[in-house]
């Protein structure tokens, strides 16, 4: 198994983040410094990160209904509440992607680095659904058409979104990208300021009746459905 994949399986970080950790010279294998993420390792090897032994952990994935004001990081240097504080686990969990502090709704936390990678990498195109309250409340057919066709942002044109109006001033947007503050910027690009934003689904997983601040561990079947949504095959990795 490649070293970066080994670290991801052990819950150290996602595979891409593990590659950076290796490149920074923070990893040893059997006492030797290794900077090649493709180095083959197995369970018989002694692997350390920053001098601490790395041992495989059982994978856990949780769904959380993130409250407003909570940051999507493992911890926050400014003392703000972090998503990891809302999950009952003794393992090192990391958020899968991010929601802005002022965005609420469904976020996943896991120690499965490969799962995190396939759910957030653009090439897998896992769809997320958002409910958006906007101002002005009157959303024209032209505004919806622009969102559906893709809008020009400062970091390039967005892919087409699925957009529909739920009620006066309330939209549902489905996107498969994950740019920073993307939904807010898309709405602003068509002339509407976002008043409230909630993510209600991540791939096949629905927020459902999970209360704000509530979390639950996903079943093996739910995790498998997430993998299937990304078209990910264990044998192909």
Number of C-alpha atoms within 10 A of each C-alpha: 12 14 24 27 24 25 30 25 22 20 27 24 26 26 24 15 16 24 20 16 20 21 14 11 14 17 26 20 17 12 12 11 14 19 18 15 21 14 14 14 17 11 10 7 13 15 24 19 17 11 11 11 12 18 16 13 14 11 15 19 24 21 23 26 25 30 21 18 14 22 22 23 19 15 15 13 6 6 7 12 18 18 27 21 12 17 17 11 13 6 13 17 25 25 23 23 17 18 24 15 16 15 23 24 25 26 23 26 25 25 26 26 27 23 23 23 19 21 23 19 15 13 11 17 18 23 19 20 21 22 22 23 22 22 17 13 14 14 20 10 11 10 16 20 17 18 24 19 14 17 19 15 13 6 8 9 12 19 15 17 24 17 20 18 17 12 12 13 17 21 20 20 22 21 20 22 21 18 13 12 12 14 22 18 19 23 23 15 16 18 14 20 18 19 15 16 23 22 23 21 19 22 19 15 18 16 17 11 8 16 13 14 17 14 21 15 18 16 12 11 9 14 18 13 15 20 22 14 19 19 12 17 9 7 5 5 7
